[in-house]
Amino acid sequence: MSKEIQPALITESENPASQNIDLMPTLEIVSIINNEDKKVALAVEKVLPEIAQAVDGITERLKHGGRLIYFGAGTSGRLGVLDASECPPTFNVPKGKDALVIGCIAGGEAALINSIEDSEDRATEAEDKIKELNISSKDAVVGISANGSPIYVLTAIRKTRELGALTIGISCNPSSPLITESEIGISVIVGSEVITGSSRMKAGTAQKMILNILTTSTMIKLGKTYGNLMVDLQPLNKKLIVRQRRIVAKVGNVSEEVAEQKLVECNRETKTAIVSLLYNLSPSAARKKLAEHGGVIRKIIQ
């Protein structure tokens, strides 16, 4: 490796703390891994201003009919798909062909469960996905890559930026092409991995943390929560039904039995049930009141 590219490839450098890890007892192995993991949150803390800038940009796009679209390869791509898939049940945002948050991975769905390493080098695959999704200036596009240089991700960022989309790059190498070519670059430096080059470890953890912050913060700003309560959740299983009932009871200041009755009356729409309870409205009147305030409970209460 030449001296010119070494500084930009921290994710490929060797970690002195783990050079003889194969000779160590199990407790020492797991302790080293754990000690390295402790560094991740501190690294993310250093890029919070860039993350906040990204959240504000994504929020503006989504407020005006845009979407949040992830492009990644390998571990990074899987993390993007995971984050996107968790938004509909958590925040009741559209999914399927009308999805608000979309995860794109090099190699397609097959790459979610199988390693397709050469897929990250396919520019045409990214171009085809951009056309399929009809990405425009309304959208926010996030490229995710520990290394910061896969052709699939760079092509997605370059082409969508030309289309006017907001482009955000997340990489664990400083001054990587992904960072320099994105409008907002989030360069989270977690250092070398315990196993050299295994960016599914600290780099993957850092990316997961950042994606969590991006979508959660955006959904908060879009009014998908009331305080720290998940008032737009979809009650898709018994656990979520119980959580929904508790939320409505708490915000509506009623018993869980009354909350359940109101949820049934309101077709299990959490926000509708809350507003109906707080203002003694019929479900249809509660829905109308919510619509008048952009679906944000806080605006109604204030």
N, C-alpha and C positions, 0 to 999 in steps of 0.2 A: 504494500500500500504506500502510495507516495505521500510525502509530507504535505503537499498542497491540499489533499482531500481528507487527511486524518482529522483535523479540527471539526469538520462538518459531519463526521461519522462517529459521534459519541456512542451511538447504539451498537456499533460494531467493535468498540474497544474492549480490552480485557479488564476484568475487575480484580485487583490485587487481593481483595479480601477472600476471594473464592478460588484462587489458583490451585490449591490442593484439596478442593472440596471432596474429591472422590476418595481421599484417604481419611476423612474425618468421621467420627461417630455420628449417629443419626441426630442426636440433640444439637450438636454443633452445626450440622447441615441446616436444620430447620431454623436455628437461631440466626445464622447468616442471612438466610432468605428473609426472615422476619425483620432483621435490622435494615436490610436494603429497602424493604417495603415501607418502612417508617419514613423514608426520605420523600416518598411520592407526594403526600399531602403538602409538604413544605414547598416542593417544586411547583405544584399547582397554585399555591398561594402567591407565588411570584408573578404569575400571569393573570391574576384576577382582573386587572384593568382591561386587558385585551378581551377576556371572557365577557366582561360587562358590556364592552363596546359591541361585541358580537350579539349578545342578547338583545340589546336595544335595536340593532339592525334587523335581526330576525323578527322581532316583535312588530316592527313597522311593516315589514313585508307581509306578515301573516294578517295584520289588521286590514290590509288592503287587498285581500284575496289571493295572496301568494302562498307558497308552500316552503317547507324546510326539507331539503333533499341532501342525503349523505352519499358520498362516493368513497369507497375504500376497498382495499384488497387484503386477503388473508384475515388475520386477527382483527385488524382495523375495520375491514368490511363487515365482519360478523358483529362487531360491537355496534356499528351504525345500524344494522338491520335489527339488532336486539333493542336498541333504544327506540327506534321508530315503531317497532311492534308493541312496545309497552305503553305508548301514548294513548291509543284508543280506549283501552279499559281503564286507565288511570284518570284521563282527562276528558273522556267522551268526545274525542275529535274524530272526524271522518276517517274511514279506512277503505281498503279496496281501491277501485278505480278513482275514487274521489279523495284519496288519502291526503291528509294535511302534512304528515311527516312520513318521508319515504327513505328507505335504506337500499342503496344499490351496491352490490358486491361484484368485483371482478370474477367472472366465471359463472355468474348467475346463481340460482337456487342450489345447484349441485355443490357449489363451493361452500355452502353453509355447513355441510357435514363431511365433505371430502376436501383434502388439500389439492388445489389446482394452481400450483405455484407459478406457472408461466402465464396465467391469465392477467397478471398485473402488467404485462408488457404489451397488451393489446389496446392500441389507441382506437381502433374501429369499434370495439365493443362499447367504449365510453361514448363515442359519437352516436352510435345506434341508440343507446339508452337516452341520450339527450333528446333525440328526435322522437323517440317513443313517448317520452314524458312531456314533450312540447314545452321544455323549459324556456322561460322568458324573463324579462326584466322584473317581473313581479316576485320572482322566487329568490330564496336564499339557498346557496349551495355550499356545503361543508365538505372539504376534502380531508380525509383522515389517513395518516400514514406515519408510522414511527420513524422510518427512514427519511421520508419526505421527497421521494423521487420516482415512485412507480408511474409508468407511462399512462396507465388507466386513470389514475387520480389526477395527474397533471393535465391530461387532455380534458378531463371533465372541468377542471378549474379554468383552463385557458379558453375553452369554447363557450362556457356559460358566462364568463366575464365579458366576452365579446358580445354576447346577447344582452348584456346589461344586468344580469343577475348579481346579487351581492355574493361575493366569494369569500370564504373563510377557510383558512388552512390550519390544521392541527398536526404538529410534528414534534418529535423529540430530538431533532438535530437543529442547531442554530443555523440560520441562513441557508436552509435547504431550499431547493427550487419551489417546493410547495408553499413555504413561508413567504418567499420573495415575490411570488407570482399571485398571491391572494391579496385582496383588499385589506383584510384583517388577518394577520398572522399570529397564531397562538403557539409559541415555541416553548414547550414545557420540557425542561432539561432534567431528566431523572438520573443521568449518569449511566455507566456501563452496567450490563445485566450480570446476574450471578452466573448464568451460563451464557458465554459470549455470543452476542447476536440474537438471543432468544427474546425478542421484543414482545412476546405474549405476556411477559412478566411485568416488570415495573412500567415499561412503556404502555403496555395494554391497560394496566391499572389506572395510569394517569389519564389515558384517553377515555376510559369508562367514566372516571370522575368528571371530566370536563363535559362529556355528552350529557351526563345526569344534570349538571348545573345548567347547561344550555337550555334543554327542554323544560326542566322544572321551573327555572326562572322565567322563561318565556311564557309558560302557561299561567304562572302566577300573575304576570303583567297583563295577560289576556282575560283575567277574571275567572280562571278555572278553579280557584280556591277561595275560601272565605277564611281569613286568618291562615292557619295551617291545616285546615280541614278540606278534604277531597270532595267538594260539593258537586263535582261533575262526573263522579265515578260511575261505571256501568256495573250493576249488581249481577255479575255473571256466575257467581257460585255462592255457596252458603256463607262463607267467610265475608264476602263483599256485601251480601244482603244484611248481615248483622252489623257490619261497619256503617252501611248506609242508614240503617235504623237509628244507630247511636248518634250519627251526625245530625240527622233531622231532629231527634229528641233534644240534643244539646242546643242547637241554634234556635230551634222553635220553642225551647223552654217548656217541653211537655214530656210526659212519660214515653217510654219506648212503645207501649201498647198504642197510645194515641198516634205516635209517629208512624207506626206500621199501618194503622187505619188510613192515615192521610196519604201515605205512599201508594197504597192500593188504589185510593181514589184518584191519585194523580198519575196513574200508570207508571209508578216507580220512578218518576222523574224527581231527582233529589232537590234541585233548585226550585222546581214548581211547588213541591210539598212544603219547603221552607217558607217561601213567600206566601203561600196560601195560609199557613199557620200564623205567620207574623202579622198579616194584614186582614185575616179573616175573609179571604177571597176564594171564589170558586177556582177550580183548576184552570179554566179558560181565562179568567180574569188575571190569575197569577202569571200565566204564560204571556199575556199581553203586557203586563207590567214589566216582566223580565225583558221582553223584546224592546220595549221603550228605553231600557237602560243597557242595551247591548249584552244582555244576559249576565250582567255583573251584579251580584247581590250587594256588594259593598256600596255601589252607587245608589241603590234603592234605599238602603238603611241610612246612608248619610243624607 
